[in-house]
Each structure stands twice: as C-alpha cells, then as structure tokens.
Amino acid sequence: MDGEDPQTLCDLCLAQVCGRLDALCRKRADGSMSLIWAPLFPQELADQLLQKMAAKGMLNDTTVGIFRNSKKLRLRRASIRCCKVSAEAFHLALCPHRLLELDASWVPGGLTGADVISGLASNPECRDSLQKLALNGLSLNWGSLEQDGGVCVSFSSLQGLKTIHLVNTNLTDDILEDICSLPQLDTLDISCSTVSQLKALLKCKNTMRSLIAHRLYRLDMAPVRLLFIFTQLNALRHLDFSDDHFAGNDTERRDGDETVRQLLEGSPHVLPSLVSLDISGRKTISNSALRGFVESRSGLVFLGLLATGLSSCPVLSSQKHLKVTGEANEKQLWEALRRYRERECFVREALVHLYSLTMDTDEPQPDTLKLVVEAMQSHPKSPDVHLVATACVFNLTTQDLAEAMPVSLMSSAVTQLLHAMKTFPNHQQVQKNCLMALCSDYLLQDVPFDKYLAAMLVIRWLSNHEEPTLQRMAVAVISILVAKLSTEETAQLSEDVSFMKLLAVVQQKAMLGVIDSTLKFALSALWNLTDETPTAARNFIECQGLELYEEVLESYYSEPSIQQKVLGLLNNIAEVEELQSDLMDEDLLEYILSLLQDPQLEVGVRYFAGGILAQLSSRPDAWTLDDELRSTILEQLHESIITWPHLEREMVSYRSFRPFCPLLQTCQPSGVQLWAVWAIHLVCSQNTSHYSSMLDKEGLMELLKALDVHADTHGDVKKVSQRIVLMVQEQQSHSEVMKGRMEPGKS
C-alpha cells in the first residue's frame, strides 16, 4: 500500500449530499424521502450515491425513498447489503429500475428471497436485464411467492440471470432445479445452504463456468454420484468444494473428502477447462494426489489449500503463476484473507498463522494490516476472529511500525480495536490485546479516532481489573486520552463513577509509598479529568479525593513530579467558585503556603501552590478563615513570584484562559494579579501562536491593557502585562505578513 490518496471530487460531493439529505428532501405521506429537486443524474453516479448511503449506514425505508424517482436517479448496479430495508420499500424504490445487478445480502428486518424475486419479476424490463443477484443470508420463504398470471414467479422468471449467490440460505432441491433451468447461468454460489442433491446442475452443464459449494452440510450423495455430476460440467473453470474444518465431524466430511480424492486422482480429461480448484478444509488428501493433479494441469491458476496440510507441497514452488491459499508463507495467507473474507472458519485459520509470522516483524506491512482490519469488519460478532486479529494488530503496529502506516488505515484499525473492546467486554485476552495495541504515544496523540469512546472503554476495563502491567497501560492510555477530550466530553465521562477507579489506584500506591509510572499517570488523568469540569471536580470531592490528596501531598513532599500533579488538580477545584469552600481548611492552606515560600522547591511546585492560593484569596467575601492568613498569602504571593526565574520547558497547558479573568480585574490585590500574568506570560512565551489568539478571542487582551493603564496597578504586574501585550502584537503582525505572502500575486 502506498501513501494515502486524496478523496475524489465525486466522493466529496456524494458525502455532502448524504450529509445534507434532510435539507435536500421533503417527506411523503408514508414518511419516505423525496428529493425536492433532482437533476438527471449520470447513471453511474446514482449507483454510487446508493452505495455511499449504504456504506454510511443511512440507507433505510425512509432514505431509500429518493430512488423511487427512477427517471432522474437511474440505478443499474444496486446494493442494499446489510441495510434495513423492508419488502414494501424495496418494491417501491428499487424494483422500477432496469437493474443489471442487485445485492440484497444479509438485509435485516424480514425481507425474504421471495419478496425480492416477486418484486423484480413485476418489472418486465428487469426480467431480461438482471444478470447478477445476491441473496446471501436471507430466508427464501418460497411458499409465499405470488402467482403471475396463473404462473408461479420464480428465479427462472428472470431469464437474464447469469450469476446467483445464495450463501447461508434455506435453498431446497426444488429451488435449485428451477435455478438450473436458467439458459445463461454461468456462476452459482450455494455455500452453507441446505440443499441435499446436486443433480439439477446437469441442466446447466454446458453453461456453468463457476460453482461454489463450500460447506454443504446437508448434502446427501455418494462420492461416485457426486463426482459424476462434477465431471459432466463441461464448461466449468472454477470449482470450490471446500469445507469448514472446525464444524461437524470426520464422518460427515468423509464423502466429500473421498469425492475430492477421486477428482484429484482422475484423468486430466475430466473437467478439461478447470483452472481453479478450492479444497480448503479437506484434511485427508495426500501429497501424491495433489502432485499428480498439479503436474497434469498446466493451465491451473488457483488452488485453495488452507487447512489441508498440503500448502507446503514441493510441487507448488515450481508453479510460478499459481496462486495458493494456505499457511506455508505470508503470500498464501494474504491470498486466503482476500478470498475468504466472509468465511469465518478460514479467516480464523489464516489469522492464527499470520500471528506467528508477524511476531518479530520489523518492517511496516500496511497491506497485511488492511487485510486484518477487513477481517474484523467482516466478522464483527466473532470472538474467535477478534481474539487473533487484535493480536495481529498489536504485532503489526508495535513500536515504530504504526508511524509508517497511512493515518487512515491506523484510524480504521483503532476503530476496530474499540469495537472489539465494546463487543467483548468479558473476553480478557481480547481486552488485553486491544489495550496493548492502544498503548502507543503516536497512536493516541496523532491518529484520529473516537477518543471519548476509547477513554470510556479503558476506564470501564480498569474498574474491573488489577493486573499490574495492564493497569499501568490502562492508566497511561487514560491520562493521554482525557487531555484530548472537550470539556463537554470530560463532563460526560466524569458522570460515570467508574472513573474514580483512578482514585483507588492512587490510594493503593500511596499506601505502599510507591513512586512509579502508574501513580504518575493516574494523577495526570485525574488532573485532566477535572480541568474546567466542575462535575468531575465535585465527584472527586464526594469520593473523598480531597482527603486522599492531602495525605499524598505530605507523604510525597520530596517528589516534585507527584506534588505538581496533586496541586494541579487542587487548582482545578479552586477555579470552581462553588467548590472553593471545600478547600477552606486552615491546615491545608498553611501547608500549601509553605510550599509557595520554600525556595528549595522547584518552581513548578511553587507555581501550582500559588495558583490555588491566588484563586481562593481573590474573593474576600467568600473567605471564611482568619483574615490575617489571607493577608499573609497575598503578601507571600507577590514576594515569591518576583523571585521565580523564567522557565524554558513546558510545565502546563490551558484549554482556555477563562479561569484567569476574575484574577485580572483591576480591583484584585497585586499578588493575585501577578500570579495570573506570570502564568499567562509563561505559556505564551512557549507557544505564542496558539495562546495569543486565545487571549484575543477570550477578551483577556482588554483586561491586560486595563491593568497597564490603571493607576493602582503595581509596577511588577504592569511590567509582565506589557510583555504579554507586546508578544501578542508581534505575533499578530507576523501572521499578517505571512498571510500577505500567501495571497496570489504577492511575493
């Protein structure tokens, strides 16, 4: 796979139509949609619009109504695969079209094969035009077929049919008889159906070019009789008589295996046109039989040998143009994943071997990852597929491999990991695989996916598991994800009390006096969860988080990295006016004041201590402790801050400057103002372009300018304010210059 191709203009336009369908349509009396105005769509574009709506999961009885306008939206190749469309909506929207192909596979909600056939046969044009029909996964419900002029409507009513797919259907011998009477039938897939006899195939022995008969579990024919029928199919080029090696037992498979053995050992004059044979899952075939078959058929282009034990047969290596599905090498496994995408048994088998082959890979393999992701998408409810697939995703994206993958592919891979976590919450190994794959800085920081869903799933996993290594991974993932959430998402996440499992992790570590990455990640996650999120801050207090953090502050006095995170969260609480009273504890504030005053401590610790004290002392009416303590705090704030050196390293980041607005009022004491302007200057000097626009947008530039001109503003505060204003103005001038250079005609 090369780099990512940009979306075509056609794709972008169709996506816009899908996104604005409500605005472009009116509702009919029956609730279905009709385009208010429709141009004459190019025919291929109508097919693509239907396909795009289906892919986006928005095709249903309401939206499919736009295709009732068969004069402006002319469908030829229609797919409603897996879309919830009723029989009535299908008849009204799709049957009036002169269709060439229709895929109505796996449609939920009651649409039957009989509904499809009767609807299509009601259109005289469709009877002749339809060439390809897929009804996989539907109940055929043949007894409900309507009479048409006294004659029963059936597959043979659609005389133009050449290709029919009836996988996983209740196909009967009688229906097969009817199908095989079609004059142009050349491709038939009856895999996993309930048919018991194949003698009807003799009716189309001169037209049948491709027969797919995987896992016919109710087939009741002797090997000799079955082989006779196969050998009569004179035009047959592809035969798939593979079997599910996980299902049934050896007795059930014996007749099928014997038929295959006799075919392989038979004369090359039998089925002379055969170039493709799939016998995957047939385990009793000998190497000698395979060798004789391959050597006698020079025109062979494909052999399906997965789960047969034959894919390492030496004769295969000499056939340069022969494609093989098997487990001997990655090439065979890729072929298997491509060809068997919808066969769970073979997908599982291929993934198991792929996992072994990718355990020590050090080269990026985007094509392989794409096949694994597609396998997960094709079997969304299979724990067996996801068990191995998630392990393969980890192998293929571990360390630096993910960075070499197309971002859109990584986004799809993560989406499937999250689907696995959500779908199989009690499958410990699947959860472990997903967590290990997610624990990547690059993936969490740079790949787009649903960060809120990921955070929720990992937090819920954490609430039920305590295995140390995985706990560390989970907490690390959460700490990064919550920093990426909007304040609305953070508030929503905090309503789930399981997020307080992070508090339990902190308590567990603190009781043991442990200093490790798990503790630091948990503290960071809680800090980010409570940032500008009053709901989370309130939940933290109600879960006795404040008492725990007071203990942590004291017991980890000599650990600045721990103290900064603890004080950072207390800052978040101090910013919420209605929660400030919970911090009005004299012992706590005196301790925080001692941190502010201690010149031996890192500036980071003193900075966050100052932030708490600045917020609490900025509202004299809400101050409930001794006034002398407040006066001391205000005095020490100013005296301490003017001694702080400028920091080069990034220490803190802000979603917004809104909590600073009350601190920058001209009526505030200088200590409060000084802490606020020092903080703003710090982050602006480290990321001027980001924060200068935030200052302007949120109105803080006006507050800073007001401080500068106010007579009572302390000189220290004015000095820092002026630096900030100058910095922002220089950034804005630079941006204007760059913008001018970017305009056409300017250099």
Solvent accessible surface area in square Angstrom, and as a share of the most:
residue,aa,sasa,rsa
1,M,83,0.37
2,D,128,0.66
3,G,59,0.57
4,E,89,0.40
5,D,129,0.67
6,P,121,0.76
7,Q,111,0.49
8,T,79,0.46
9,L,138,0.69
10,C,47,0.28
11,D,48,0.25
12,L,84,0.42
13,C,66,0.40
14,L,6,0.03
15,A,30,0.23
16,Q,115,0.51
17,V,37,0.21
18,C,7,0.04
19,G,68,0.65
20,R,127,0.46
21,L,5,0.02
22,D,113,0.59
23,A,65,0.50
24,L,58,0.29
25,C,14,0.08
26,R,133,0.49
27,K,124,0.53
28,R,69,0.25
29,A,118,0.92
30,D,91,0.47
31,G,31,0.30
32,S,4,0.02
33,M,12,0.05
34,S,23,0.15
35,L,28,0.14
36,I,90,0.46
37,W,192,0.67
38,A,11,0.09
39,P,56,0.35
40,L,106,0.53
41,F,21,0.09
42,P,80,0.50
43,Q,33,0.14
44,E,109,0.49
45,L,50,0.25
46,A,0,0.00
47,D,19,0.10
48,Q,70,0.31
49,L,1,0.00
50,L,0,0.00
51,Q,116,0.51
52,K,39,0.16
53,M,0,0.00
54,A,22,0.17
55,A,88,0.69
56,K,109,0.46
57,G,67,0.64
58,M,45,0.20
59,L,5,0.03
60,N,58,0.30
61,D,59,0.31
62,T,45,0.26
63,T,11,0.07
64,V,1,0.01
65,G,1,0.01
66,I,2,0.01
67,F,0,0.00
68,R,63,0.23
69,N,58,0.30
70,S,33,0.22
71,K,166,0.70
72,K,77,0.33
73,L,0,0.00
74,R,72,0.26
75,L,0,0.00
76,R,54,0.20
77,R,125,0.46
78,A,4,0.03
79,S,35,0.22
80,I,0,0.00
81,R,70,0.25
82,C,83,0.50
83,C,9,0.06
84,K,134,0.57
85,V,1,0.01
86,S,39,0.25
87,A,32,0.25
88,E,126,0.57
89,A,7,0.06
90,F,0,0.00
91,H,62,0.28
92,L,74,0.37
93,A,1,0.00
94,L,0,0.00
95,C,6,0.04
96,P,62,0.39
97,H,4,0.02
98,R,106,0.39
99,L,0,0.00
100,L,41,0.20
101,E,54,0.24
102,L,4,0.02
103,D,31,0.16
104,A,0,0.00
105,S,0,0.00
106,W,98,0.34
107,V,9,0.05
108,P,63,0.39
109,G,61,0.59
110,G,59,0.57
111,L,5,0.02
112,T,18,0.10
113,G,0,0.00
114,A,3,0.02
115,D,34,0.18
116,V,0,0.00
117,I,0,0.00
118,S,16,0.10
119,G,0,0.00
120,L,0,0.00
121,A,3,0.02
122,S,82,0.53
123,N,18,0.09
124,P,100,0.63
125,E,93,0.42
126,C,0,0.00
127,R,65,0.24
128,D,102,0.53
129,S,6,0.04
130,L,0,0.00
131,Q,75,0.33
132,K,82,0.35
133,L,0,0.00
134,A,10,0.07
135,L,0,0.00
136,N,12,0.06
137,G,27,0.26
138,L,7,0.04
139,S,61,0.40
140,L,1,0.00
141,N,68,0.35
142,W,54,0.19
143,G,84,0.81
144,S,61,0.40
145,L,17,0.08
146,E,111,0.50
147,Q,116,0.52
148,D,66,0.34
149,G,82,0.79
150,G,67,0.64
151,V,106,0.61
152,C,65,0.39
153,V,9,0.05
154,S,15,0.10
155,F,0,0.00
156,S,30,0.19
157,S,19,0.12
158,L,0,0.00
159,Q,78,0.35
160,G,4,0.04
161,L,0,0.00
162,K,72,0.30
163,T,21,0.12
164,I,0,0.00
165,H,35,0.16
166,L,0,0.00
167,V,25,0.15
168,N,76,0.39
169,T,7,0.04
170,N,70,0.36
171,L,0,0.00
172,T,64,0.37
173,D,45,0.24
174,D,115,0.60
175,I,8,0.04
176,L,0,0.00
177,E,53,0.24
178,D,31,0.16
179,I,0,0.00
180,C,1,0.01
181,S,56,0.36
182,L,3,0.02
183,P,73,0.46
184,Q,83,0.37
185,L,0,0.00
186,D,35,0.18
187,T,27,0.16
188,L,0,0.00
189,D,12,0.06
190,I,0,0.00
191,S,2,0.01
192,C,27,0.16
193,S,0,0.00
194,T,30,0.17
195,V,0,0.00
196,S,31,0.20
197,Q,57,0.25
198,L,0,0.00
199,K,106,0.45
200,A,4,0.03
201,L,0,0.00
202,L,51,0.25
203,K,117,0.50
204,C,4,0.03
205,K,71,0.30
206,N,103,0.53
207,T,46,0.27
208,M,0,0.00
209,R,120,0.44
210,S,18,0.12
211,L,0,0.00
212,I,27,0.14
213,A,0,0.00
214,H,5,0.02
215,R,37,0.14
216,L,18,0.09
217,Y,99,0.38
218,R,141,0.52
219,L,42,0.21
220,D,105,0.55
221,M,18,0.08
222,A,58,0.45
223,P,22,0.14
224,V,109,0.63
225,R,103,0.38
226,L,3,0.01
227,L,31,0.15
228,F,90,0.37
229,I,0,0.00
230,F,2,0.01
231,T,33,0.19
232,Q,53,0.23
233,L,0,0.00
234,N,77,0.40
235,A,28,0.21
236,L,0,0.00
237,R,95,0.35
238,H,39,0.17
239,L,1,0.00
240,D,5,0.03
241,F,6,0.03
242,S,0,0.00
243,D,6,0.03
244,D,25,0.13
245,H,21,0.09
246,F,98,0.41
247,A,29,0.23
248,G,47,0.45
249,N,75,0.39
250,D,101,0.53
251,T,89,0.52
252,E,103,0.46
253,R,28,0.10
254,R,148,0.54
255,D,71,0.37
256,G,11,0.10
257,D,12,0.06
258,E,50,0.22
259,T,1,0.01
260,V,2,0.01
261,R,86,0.31
262,Q,46,0.20
263,L,8,0.04
264,L,4,0.02
265,E,96,0.43
266,G,37,0.36
267,S,49,0.32
268,P,59,0.37
269,H,156,0.70
270,V,44,0.25
271,L,2,0.01
272,P,95,0.60
273,S,39,0.25
274,L,6,0.03
275,V,28,0.16
276,S,10,0.07
277,L,1,0.00
278,D,4,0.02
279,I,0,0.00
280,S,0,0.00
281,G,0,0.00
282,R,11,0.04
283,K,111,0.47
284,T,97,0.57
285,I,11,0.06
286,S,51,0.33
287,N,73,0.37
288,S,64,0.41
289,A,6,0.05
290,L,0,0.00
291,R,107,0.39
292,G,37,0.35
293,F,3,0.01
294,V,3,0.02
295,E,113,0.51
296,S,53,0.34
297,R,19,0.07
298,S,118,0.76
299,G,45,0.43
300,L,13,0.07
301,V,74,0.43
302,F,4,0.01
303,L,0,0.00
304,G,0,0.00
305,L,0,0.00
306,L,0,0.00
307,A,4,0.03
308,T,8,0.05
309,G,63,0.61
310,L,4,0.02
311,S,5,0.03
312,S,86,0.56
313,C,7,0.04
314,P,110,0.69
315,V,14,0.08
316,L,16,0.08
317,S,86,0.55
318,S,73,0.47
319,Q,58,0.26
320,K,165,0.70
321,H,167,0.75
322,L,20,0.10
323,K,112,0.48
324,V,16,0.09
325,T,0,0.00
326,G,0,0.00
327,E,38,0.17
328,A,44,0.34
329,N,67,0.34
330,E,47,0.21
331,K,147,0.62
332,Q,16,0.07
333,L,0,0.00
334,W,72,0.25
335,E,17,0.08
336,A,1,0.00
337,L,6,0.03
338,R,131,0.48
339,R,109,0.40
340,Y,5,0.02
341,R,94,0.34
342,E,99,0.44
343,R,43,0.16
344,E,67,0.30
345,C,11,0.06
346,F,0,0.00
347,V,1,0.00
348,R,59,0.22
349,E,28,0.13
350,A,0,0.00
351,L,0,0.00
352,V,74,0.43
353,H,56,0.25
354,L,0,0.00
355,Y,73,0.28
356,S,71,0.46
357,L,83,0.41
358,T,0,0.00
359,M,111,0.50
360,D,137,0.71
361,T,28,0.16
362,D,115,0.60
363,E,113,0.51
364,P,52,0.33
365,Q,32,0.14
366,P,21,0.13
367,D,70,0.36
368,T,1,0.00
369,L,0,0.00
370,K,86,0.36
371,L,15,0.07
372,V,0,0.00
373,V,4,0.02
374,E,33,0.15
375,A,3,0.02
376,M,0,0.00
377,Q,81,0.36
378,S,34,0.22
379,H,19,0.09
380,P,55,0.35
381,K,171,0.72
382,S,9,0.06
383,P,55,0.34
384,D,57,0.29
385,V,0,0.00
386,H,0,0.00
387,L,59,0.29
388,V,22,0.13
389,A,0,0.00
390,T,0,0.00
391,A,16,0.12
392,C,0,0.00
393,V,1,0.01
394,F,56,0.23
395,N,12,0.06
396,L,1,0.01
397,T,6,0.04
398,T,40,0.23
399,Q,162,0.72
400,D,110,0.57
401,L,16,0.08
402,A,1,0.01
403,E,101,0.45
404,A,61,0.47
405,M,7,0.03
406,P,16,0.10
407,V,56,0.32
408,S,64,0.41
409,L,13,0.06
410,M,1,0.00
411,S,24,0.16
412,S,42,0.27
413,A,0,0.00
414,V,0,0.00
415,T,71,0.41
416,Q,18,0.08
417,L,1,0.00
418,L,4,0.02
419,H,58,0.26
420,A,0,0.00
421,M,4,0.02
422,K,125,0.53
423,T,50,0.29
424,F,22,0.09
425,P,79,0.50
426,N,139,0.71
427,H,55,0.25
428,Q,128,0.57
429,Q,81,0.36
430,V,0,0.00
431,Q,5,0.02
432,K,72,0.31
433,N,12,0.06
434,C,0,0.00
435,L,0,0.00
436,M,50,0.22
437,A,6,0.05
438,L,0,0.00
439,C,47,0.28
440,S,26,0.16
441,D,98,0.51
442,Y,43,0.16
443,L,2,0.01
444,L,3,0.01
445,Q,81,0.36
446,D,90,0.47
447,V,1,0.01
448,P,78,0.49
449,F,27,0.11
450,D,77,0.40
451,K,34,0.14
452,Y,40,0.15
453,L,38,0.19
454,A,0,0.00
455,A,0,0.00
456,M,32,0.14
457,L,18,0.09
458,V,0,0.00
459,I,2,0.01
460,R,115,0.42
461,W,13,0.04
462,L,0,0.00
463,S,39,0.25
464,N,118,0.60
465,H,44,0.20
466,E,104,0.47
467,E,84,0.38
468,P,97,0.61
469,T,68,0.39
470,L,17,0.08
471,Q,7,0.03
472,R,89,0.33
473,M,30,0.13
474,A,0,0.00
475,V,0,0.00
476,A,7,0.05
477,V,0,0.00
478,I,0,0.00
479,S,8,0.05
480,I,28,0.14
481,L,0,0.00
482,V,0,0.00
483,A,55,0.43
484,K,88,0.37
485,L,4,0.02
486,S,46,0.30
487,T,38,0.22
488,E,124,0.56
489,E,60,0.27
490,T,0,0.00
491,A,28,0.22
492,Q,101,0.45
493,L,2,0.01
494,S,0,0.00
495,E,118,0.53
496,D,37,0.19
497,V,110,0.63
498,S,23,0.15
499,F,0,0.00
500,M,18,0.08
501,K,33,0.14
502,L,0,0.00
503,L,13,0.06
504,A,45,0.35
505,V,1,0.01
506,V,0,0.00
507,Q,91,0.40
508,Q,72,0.32
509,K,30,0.13
510,A,25,0.19
511,M,154,0.69
512,L,135,0.67
513,G,48,0.47
514,V,47,0.27
515,I,77,0.39
516,D,46,0.24
517,S,47,0.30
518,T,6,0.04
519,L,0,0.00
520,K,68,0.29
521,F,66,0.27
522,A,0,0.00
523,L,0,0.00
524,S,22,0.14
525,A,0,0.00
526,L,0,0.00
527,W,48,0.17
528,N,39,0.20
529,L,0,0.00
530,T,1,0.00
531,D,28,0.15
532,E,38,0.17
533,T,2,0.01
534,P,57,0.36
535,T,46,0.27
536,A,0,0.00
537,A,0,0.00
538,R,88,0.32
539,N,28,0.14
540,F,0,0.00
541,I,28,0.14
542,E,110,0.49
543,C,53,0.32
544,Q,113,0.50
545,G,0,0.00
546,L,13,0.07
547,E,97,0.43
548,L,18,0.09
549,Y,0,0.00
550,E,54,0.24
551,E,112,0.50
552,V,0,0.00
553,L,1,0.01
554,E,110,0.49
555,S,80,0.51
556,Y,8,0.03
557,Y,93,0.35
558,S,89,0.57
559,E,48,0.22
560,P,43,0.27
561,S,43,0.27
562,I,0,0.00
563,Q,0,0.00
564,Q,22,0.10
565,K,39,0.17
566,V,0,0.00
567,L,0,0.00
568,G,0,0.00
569,L,0,0.00
570,L,1,0.00
571,N,11,0.06
572,N,8,0.04
573,I,0,0.00
574,A,0,0.00
575,E,43,0.19
576,V,14,0.08
577,E,92,0.41
578,E,108,0.48
579,L,10,0.05
580,Q,5,0.02
581,S,79,0.51
582,D,61,0.32
583,L,0,0.00
584,M,24,0.11
585,D,59,0.31
586,E,78,0.35
587,D,113,0.59
588,L,9,0.05
589,L,0,0.00
590,E,81,0.36
591,Y,49,0.19
592,I,0,0.00
593,L,13,0.07
594,S,51,0.33
595,L,0,0.00
596,L,0,0.00
597,Q,70,0.31
598,D,28,0.15
599,P,99,0.62
600,Q,160,0.71
601,L,27,0.13
602,E,83,0.37
603,V,20,0.11
604,G,0,0.00
605,V,0,0.00
606,R,22,0.08
607,Y,0,0.00
608,F,5,0.02
609,A,0,0.00
610,G,0,0.00
611,G,0,0.00
612,I,0,0.00
613,L,0,0.00
614,A,0,0.00
615,Q,11,0.05
616,L,1,0.01
617,S,0,0.00
618,S,7,0.05
619,R,73,0.27
620,P,79,0.50
621,D,148,0.76
622,A,29,0.22
623,W,21,0.07
624,T,99,0.57
625,L,38,0.19
626,D,79,0.41
627,D,106,0.55
628,E,129,0.58
629,L,17,0.08
630,R,42,0.15
631,S,66,0.42
632,T,50,0.29
633,I,0,0.00
634,L,25,0.13
635,E,99,0.45
636,Q,34,0.15
637,L,0,0.00
638,H,22,0.10
639,E,87,0.39
640,S,7,0.04
641,I,2,0.01
642,I,98,0.50
643,T,89,0.52
644,W,16,0.06
645,P,77,0.49
646,H,94,0.42
647,L,25,0.12
648,E,148,0.66
649,R,123,0.45
650,E,123,0.55
651,M,20,0.09
652,V,16,0.09
653,S,73,0.47
654,Y,34,0.13
655,R,68,0.25
656,S,3,0.02
657,F,0,0.00
658,R,139,0.51
659,P,22,0.14
660,F,3,0.01
661,C,33,0.20
662,P,58,0.36
663,L,0,0.00
664,L,1,0.00
665,Q,70,0.31
666,T,50,0.29
667,C,115,0.69
668,Q,25,0.11
669,P,40,0.25
670,S,34,0.22
671,G,2,0.02
672,V,0,0.00
673,Q,4,0.02
674,L,4,0.02
675,W,8,0.03
676,A,0,0.00
677,V,0,0.00
678,W,30,0.11
679,A,0,0.00
680,I,0,0.00
681,H,29,0.13
682,L,1,0.01
683,V,2,0.01
684,C,0,0.00
685,S,42,0.27
686,Q,54,0.24
687,N,67,0.35
688,T,32,0.19
689,S,68,0.44
690,H,90,0.40
691,Y,11,0.04
692,S,4,0.03
693,S,68,0.44
694,M,22,0.10
695,L,0,0.00
696,D,77,0.40
697,K,181,0.77
698,E,45,0.20
699,G,32,0.31
700,L,0,0.00
701,M,10,0.04
702,E,117,0.52
703,L,39,0.19
704,L,0,0.00
705,K,84,0.36
706,A,38,0.30
707,L,0,0.00
708,D,42,0.22
709,V,122,0.70
710,H,65,0.29
711,A,97,0.75
712,D,121,0.63
713,T,13,0.07
714,H,83,0.37
715,G,44,0.42
716,D,38,0.19
717,V,0,0.00
718,K,53,0.22
719,K,107,0.46
720,V,15,0.09
721,S,0,0.00
722,Q,88,0.39
723,R,117,0.43
724,I,0,0.00
725,V,18,0.10
726,L,102,0.51
727,M,35,0.15
728,V,1,0.00
729,Q,82,0.36
730,E,104,0.46
731,Q,37,0.16
732,Q,71,0.32
733,S,66,0.43
734,H,104,0.47
735,S,51,0.33
736,E,117,0.52
737,V,79,0.45
738,M,81,0.36
739,K,127,0.54
740,G,20,0.19
741,R,145,0.53
742,M,157,0.70
743,E,71,0.32
744,P,133,0.84
745,G,92,0.88
746,K,117,0.50
747,S,142,0.92
